[in-house]
Amino acid sequence: MISAYLRKFVTAAVILISFIPARFIAAQDTMYVSLQEFVQLGIERSNQLKSSEAKWQQAIQKAEKIGKQRYLPTFSITTNHGLVPGVKSNSDLPKSEWHLDPNLENDWSNWSIFTQADLKAVQPLFTWGALSSASKAANAGADAAEYQFQMDEAELMYNLFQIYQSRLLADNLKGLVVEAKETFRQAEKRIEKMYDQGDLETKDFFQFRISKEKFLIQIEEVEQNLKFIKRSWQLALDEDTTVTVLPKGEDFSIIEPETFDATYFEQAATMQRNEIKALDASITAAKEGVWAEKAQMLPLVYFGFGGEYVSTPRPAQNQPLLGDRYNYLNLVYSFGIRQNLNFWVQKEQIDMRQYQLREAQHGITAVRQGVILEVRNDYKNYMVNRTKAKQIEKAFVLSKEWLRTEQIDYDLGLGDVENVVDATKTSLELEAEFNEAVYQNNIKLGKLLHSSGILSSFIFNQ
């Protein structure tokens, strides 16, 4: 009975450990955290979330790089350097006229530095919007990466919400286990005494012992699960080996939202879900990408300029109509048109971009429909569990009244111990069931808020 209640939030603990770095602790001090503080602490320590954030930052850097390529995408300078021998002349010409000597010789005893510098720059003047569309597409891609990061953060937040509720349930069941053990210990003493005195039938005596053993098996499993939850909590959150993090002394009670209107949650989901925002950004990126590819088929007008400079100590020819490959400066500028002639390849690129656009357009419609169905299903599950929790709460209150009545009757000599045992067992079972119902109610509410995209505001605005 009780063991089934722990299985679900044990799974949640295992999931959470994969999101948050685990460290062994030896606790001495204690720090109590609220749900908000617990979630914030988990987010700050999540390596997986840091990885997702790094991908987002990479997308931002890529968008900035593409944006900067709109201005002087080609702007470079190349230099070459080397050792060259000097020259010597046996003529009577002055050194400034050595270039006229046809019998110049290399002077291998006199070395000098050869320097060449080549500057190139190209600035597109008119691209039919290709560069601006590429930049907008990259920015939209960065937005999509940001929404993906927010999706991962929201998923982590939901897991943290589950583990916090699991710990509250574990602490409440711990008290129930202690109470159950003590109750069975006292009941066993009374029943054994009655059996020895002949006031209890053998059948009832053995039925009690069998019930006790079954209950103790379930209690043992609960205790082991409680230990696992505590270890998971510590491994998930406590970086400081001198501090134990525990939930604050909050009442483990049914959490209810501000409104129960299904339309409210559906509208919130369509506006807040990051999946929809990411697909919106993908559609923008695809549209801009289509035009950027189409613009590649049109002629590009550009302005180019550059220069080449070569210098050595060898004699130079200064006449403008005579070239000298050892010493010169050449500056150029030009306007030009560049046309991509691979039209068939470019057409394939355009078709691919258009398919991506259609995929995103159809995808966002499907996602919106899926989100609405998810919210409606989560809303239904929450309302069912909320009603169940309310009814079990009433049954639990009645069981406590029954137990008090049986205890009073037994103390007055008007009741039977079997009735007290049955009432006690029923009360313990309903208390455990009520704790599970509270847990399920809160988890289902968390799932509804998560699928509606408003779990963060619910947690941090309480």
C-alpha positions in Angstrom: 0.0 0.0 0.0 2.4 2.7 1.2 5.3 1.4 -0.9 3.5 2.3 -4.1 3.3 5.9 -3.0 7.0 6.3 -3.0 7.8 4.9 -6.4 6.7 7.9 -8.4 8.7 10.5 -6.6 11.7 8.2 -6.4 11.7 8.3 -10.2 11.5 12.1 -10.0 14.6 12.1 -7.7 16.6 10.0 -10.2 15.7 12.4 -13.0 16.7 15.4 -11.0 20.2 14.0 -10.2 20.9 14.0 -14.0 20.3 17.7 -14.1 22.3 18.8 -11.1 25.9 18.0 -10.1 26.2 15.5 -7.2 28.7 15.7 -4.4 29.2 13.6 -1.3 28.5 15.4 1.9 29.3 15.1 5.6 26.8 17.6 7.1 27.3 19.6 10.3 25.2 22.8 9.9 21.7 23.0 8.5 20.2 25.5 6.1 16.4 25.6 5.6 15.1 26.6 2.2 11.7 27.5 0.8 10.4 26.2 -2.5 11.6 29.4 -4.3 15.1 29.2 -2.7 15.3 25.5 -3.5 14.5 26.0 -7.2 16.9 28.9 -7.5 19.7 26.9 -5.9 19.0 24.0 -8.2 19.1 26.2 -11.3 22.4 27.8 -10.2 24.0 24.5 -9.8 22.8 22.7 -13.0 25.6 21.8 -15.3 23.1 20.8 -18.0 21.5 24.2 -17.9 24.9 25.8 -18.2 25.6 23.7 -21.2 22.3 24.8 -22.8 23.2 28.4 -22.0 26.5 28.0 -23.7 24.7 26.9 -26.9 22.6 30.0 -26.7 25.6 32.2 -26.4 27.2 30.5 -29.4 24.1 31.3 -31.4 24.3 34.9 -30.3 28.0 35.1 -31.3 27.2 33.6 -34.7 24.5 36.2 -35.3 26.8 39.0 -34.4 29.5 37.6 -36.7 27.1 37.5 -39.6 25.9 41.0 -38.8 29.4 42.3 -38.9 30.1 40.7 -42.3 27.8 43.2 -43.9 30.6 45.7 -43.7 33.9 44.9 -45.5 33.4 41.2 -45.6 36.7 41.0 -47.4 39.4 43.1 -45.8 42.8 41.6 -45.5 46.5 42.4 -45.8 49.2 39.9 -46.7 52.9 40.4 -46.2 55.9 38.5 -47.4 59.5 38.9 -46.2 62.8 37.4 -47.2 66.5 37.9 -47.5 68.0 39.0 -50.9 71.5 39.8 -51.8 72.6 43.3 -52.7 74.1 44.4 -56.0 77.5 45.8 -57.1 78.5 47.6 -60.3 81.9 47.8 -61.9 80.9 50.8 -64.0 81.5 54.5 -63.2 77.8 55.2 -62.9 76.5 56.8 -59.7 74.6 54.5 -57.4 71.3 56.2 -58.3 71.8 55.1 -61.9 72.9 51.5 -61.3 69.7 50.2 -62.8 71.1 51.3 -66.2 74.1 49.1 -65.8 73.5 45.9 -67.8 76.4 44.1 -66.0 75.1 44.4 -62.4 76.2 41.5 -60.2 74.8 40.1 -57.0 76.8 41.1 -53.9 76.6 37.9 -51.8 78.4 39.7 -49.0 75.7 42.3 -48.6 72.2 41.0 -47.7 69.0 43.0 -47.3 65.3 42.5 -46.5 62.7 42.0 -49.2 59.2 43.2 -48.2 55.9 42.8 -50.0 52.5 43.9 -48.7 49.2 43.2 -50.4 46.0 44.9 -49.3 42.5 43.8 -50.5 39.1 45.1 -49.5 35.6 44.6 -50.9 32.4 46.3 -49.8 29.1 45.1 -51.2 27.0 48.1 -52.2 23.8 46.5 -53.3 22.9 42.9 -52.6 19.1 42.9 -53.0 18.8 42.4 -49.3 20.8 39.2 -49.1 23.1 40.3 -46.3 20.4 41.9 -44.2 18.2 38.8 -44.6 21.1 36.6 -43.6 21.6 38.7 -40.5 17.9 38.7 -39.6 17.9 34.9 -40.1 20.9 34.5 -37.7 19.3 36.7 -35.1 16.1 34.7 -35.3 18.2 31.6 -34.9 19.7 33.1 -31.7 16.2 33.8 -30.4 15.2 30.2 -31.1 18.3 29.0 -29.1 17.3 31.3 -26.2 13.8 29.8 -26.2 15.4 26.3 -26.2 17.5 27.4 -23.1 14.3 28.6 -21.4 12.6 25.3 -22.3 15.4 23.4 -20.5 15.2 25.8 -17.6 11.4 25.2 -17.3 11.9 21.4 -17.4 14.5 21.6 -14.7 12.2 23.9 -12.6 9.4 21.3 -12.9 11.8 18.5 -11.8 12.9 20.7 -8.8 9.3 21.3 -7.9 8.7 17.6 -7.9 11.6 16.7 -5.7 10.7 19.4 -3.2 7.2 18.0 -3.0 8.7 14.6 -2.7 10.8 15.6 0.3 7.8 17.1 2.0 5.9 13.9 1.5 8.9 11.9 2.7 9.1 13.9 5.9 5.3 13.4 6.5 5.5 9.7 5.9 8.4 9.5 8.2 6.2 10.7 11.1 3.5 8.2 10.0 6.0 5.3 10.1 7.0 6.2 13.6 3.3 6.4 14.6 2.5 3.1 12.9 5.3 1.3 14.7 4.3 2.6 18.1 0.6 1.8 17.4 1.3 -1.8 16.4 3.6 -2.2 19.4 0.9 -1.1 21.8 -1.8 -3.1 20.1 0.3 -6.2 20.1 0.8 -6.1 23.8 -2.9 -5.8 24.4 -3.9 -8.5 22.0 -1.3 -11.0 23.4 -2.5 -10.3 26.9 -6.1 -10.9 25.8 -5.1 -14.0 23.9 -3.3 -15.4 27.0 -6.4 -14.7 29.1 -8.7 -16.4 26.6 -10.5 -13.2 25.7 -9.5 -13.4 22.0 -10.1 -16.1 19.5 -7.2 -17.8 17.9 -8.3 -16.7 14.4 -8.3 -13.0 15.4 -5.0 -13.3 17.1 -3.2 -14.8 14.0 -5.0 -12.4 11.6 -3.6 -9.5 13.6 -0.1 -11.0 13.5 -0.3 -11.5 9.8 -1.6 -8.0 9.2 1.2 -6.6 11.4 3.9 -8.5 9.4 2.5 -7.3 6.1 2.3 -3.7 7.4 5.9 -3.9 8.7 7.2 -5.1 5.3 5.6 -2.0 3.7 7.0 0.2 6.4 10.5 -1.1 5.8 10.2 -0.3 2.1 8.9 3.1 3.0 11.9 3.7 5.3 14.4 2.7 2.6 12.7 4.9 0.1 12.8 7.8 2.6 16.6 7.3 3.0 17.0 7.3 -0.8 15.0 10.6 -1.1 17.2 12.2 1.6 20.4 11.1 -0.1 19.1 12.3 -3.4 18.2 15.7 -2.0 21.7 16.1 -0.5 23.6 14.8 -3.5 21.5 17.1 -5.7 22.0 20.4 -3.8 24.6 20.5 -1.1 27.9 21.7 -2.5 29.2 22.7 0.9 30.2 19.6 2.8 29.5 21.4 6.1 25.9 22.3 5.4 22.7 20.2 5.1 19.9 21.8 3.0 16.4 21.0 4.3 13.0 22.2 3.4 11.5 24.9 5.7 8.8 23.8 8.1 6.0 24.2 5.6 2.7 22.5 5.9 2.3 19.7 3.4 -1.1 20.7 2.2 -3.1 20.9 -1.0 -1.9 23.7 -3.3 -4.5 25.4 -5.4 -4.0 28.0 -8.2 -5.6 31.4 -8.2 -8.1 30.3 -10.9 -9.6 27.0 -12.0 -10.7 28.3 -15.4 -9.5 25.9 -18.2 -9.5 28.7 -20.8 -7.0 30.7 -18.7 -4.5 27.9 -18.8 -5.0 27.3 -22.5 -4.5 31.0 -23.3 -1.4 31.2 -21.1 0.1 28.2 -22.9 -0.3 29.7 -26.3 1.4 32.9 -25.2 4.0 31.5 -22.8 5.2 28.2 -24.0 8.7 28.4 -25.3 8.2 25.7 -27.9 5.7 28.0 -29.7 8.1 31.0 -29.4 11.0 28.9 -30.7 9.0 27.9 -33.8 7.9 31.5 -34.4 11.6 32.4 -34.4 12.3 29.4 -36.7 9.6 30.7 -39.2 11.2 34.1 -39.2 14.6 32.6 -39.8 13.3 30.4 -42.6 11.5 33.3 -44.4 14.6 35.4 -44.2 16.7 32.5 -45.4 14.5 32.0 -48.4 15.0 35.6 -49.5 18.7 35.5 -48.8 19.0 32.5 -51.2 16.9 34.1 -53.8 19.1 37.2 -53.7 22.1 35.1 -54.5 20.7 34.6 -58.0 20.7 38.3 -58.7 23.8 40.4 -59.6 25.7 41.9 -56.6 27.2 45.4 -57.0 30.4 45.9 -55.0 33.2 48.4 -54.5 36.7 47.2 -54.2 40.0 48.8 -53.4 43.5 47.7 -52.5 47.2 48.1 -53.1 50.5 46.3 -53.4 53.8 47.6 -52.0 57.2 46.0 -52.7 60.5 47.3 -51.3 64.2 46.2 -51.4 67.5 48.1 -51.2 68.2 47.1 -54.8 68.3 50.0 -57.4 64.9 51.2 -58.5 63.6 52.4 -61.9 61.6 55.6 -61.3 60.2 56.1 -64.8 56.4 55.5 -64.9 56.4 53.4 -68.1 59.2 51.0 -67.0 58.4 48.4 -64.4 60.5 47.3 -61.5 59.6 44.1 -59.6 61.8 45.0 -56.6 60.4 48.5 -55.7 57.0 49.7 -56.4 53.6 50.9 -55.0 50.4 50.2 -56.8 47.0 51.4 -55.6 43.7 50.3 -57.2 40.0 50.8 -56.8 37.1 49.5 -58.8 33.3 49.0 -59.0 32.1 45.7 -60.2 29.3 43.2 -60.5 29.4 39.6 -59.3 26.9 37.1 -60.7 26.5 33.5 -59.5 26.0 31.4 -62.6 25.2 28.1 -60.8 21.5 28.7 -61.1 20.6 25.0 -60.8 22.5 24.7 -57.6 21.0 27.9 -56.2 17.5 26.7 -57.1 18.1 23.6 -55.0 19.1 25.8 -52.1 16.0 27.9 -52.5 13.8 24.8 -52.6 15.4 23.4 -49.5 14.8 26.7 -47.6 11.2 26.8 -48.7 10.7 23.2 -47.5 12.2 24.3 -44.1 9.7 27.2 -44.1 6.8 25.0 -44.8 8.0 22.5 -42.1 8.1 25.3 -39.5 4.7 26.7 -40.5 3.0 23.3 -40.3 5.0 22.5 -37.2 3.9 25.5 -35.3 0.2 24.7 -36.0 0.8 21.1 -34.8 2.6 22.3 -31.7 -0.1 24.7 -30.8 -2.7 21.9 -31.1 -0.5 19.6 -29.1 0.0 22.2 -26.4 -3.7 22.8 -26.1 -4.4 19.0 -25.9 -1.6 18.7 -23.3 -3.0 21.5 -21.2 -6.5 20.0 -21.4 -5.2 16.6 -20.3 -3.2 18.1 -17.5 -6.2 20.2 -16.4 -8.4 17.1 -16.4 -5.8 15.1 -14.3 -5.4 18.0 -11.9 -9.2 18.4 -11.3 -9.6 14.7 -10.9 -6.8 14.5 -8.3 -8.0 17.6 -6.6 -11.4 16.1 -6.1 -9.9 12.8 -5.0 -7.7 14.6 -2.5 -10.6 16.5 -1.1 -12.7 13.3 -0.7 -9.8 11.4 0.9 -9.3 14.3 3.3 -12.9 14.0 4.4 -12.5 10.2 4.8 -9.4 10.7 6.8 -11.1 13.1 9.1 -13.9 10.6 9.6 -11.4 7.8 10.3 -9.8 9.9 13.1 -13.3 10.5 14.6 -14.0 6.7 14.4 -10.6 6.0 16.1 -11.3 8.4 18.9 -14.8 6.9 19.4 -13.4 3.4 19.6 -10.6 4.4 22.0 -13.1 6.1 24.3 -15.5 3.1 24.2 -12.6 0.7 24.9 -11.3 2.8 27.8 -14.9 2.8 29.2 -15.1 -0.9 28.8 -17.8 -0.6 26.1 -15.7 -1.5 23.1 -13.6 -4.3 21.7 -9.9 -4.2 21.0 -10.5 -5.6 17.5 -12.5 -2.5 16.7 -9.7 -0.3 18.0 -7.2 -2.1 15.9 -9.4 -1.9 12.8 -10.0 1.8 13.4 -6.3 2.4 13.9 -5.3 0.5 10.8 -7.9 2.3 8.8 -6.8 5.7 10.1 -3.1 5.0 9.3 -3.9 3.8 5.8 -6.1 6.8 5.1 -3.4 9.2 6.5 -0.9 7.6 4.1 -3.4 7.7 1.3 -4.2 11.4 2.1 -0.5 12.3 2.0 -0.2 10.6 -1.3 -3.3 12.4 -2.6 -1.8 15.8 -1.5 1.4 14.9 -3.2 -0.4 13.9 -6.4 -2.5 17.0 -6.3 0.5 19.2 -6.1 2.4 17.3 -8.7 -0.5 17.4 -11.1 -0.9 21.2 -10.5 2.8 21.6 -11.2 2.4 19.7 -14.4 -0.5 21.9 -15.4 1.4 25.0 -14.7 4.4 23.7 -16.5 2.4 22.8 -19.6 0.8 26.2 -19.4 4.2 27.9 -19.3 3.5 29.7 -16.0 5.2 27.5 -13.4 8.1 30.0 -12.9 5.8 32.9 -12.2 3.7 30.6 -9.8 6.8 29.6 -7.9 8.6 32.9 -7.6 5.5 35.1 -7.1 3.9 33.2 -4.2 
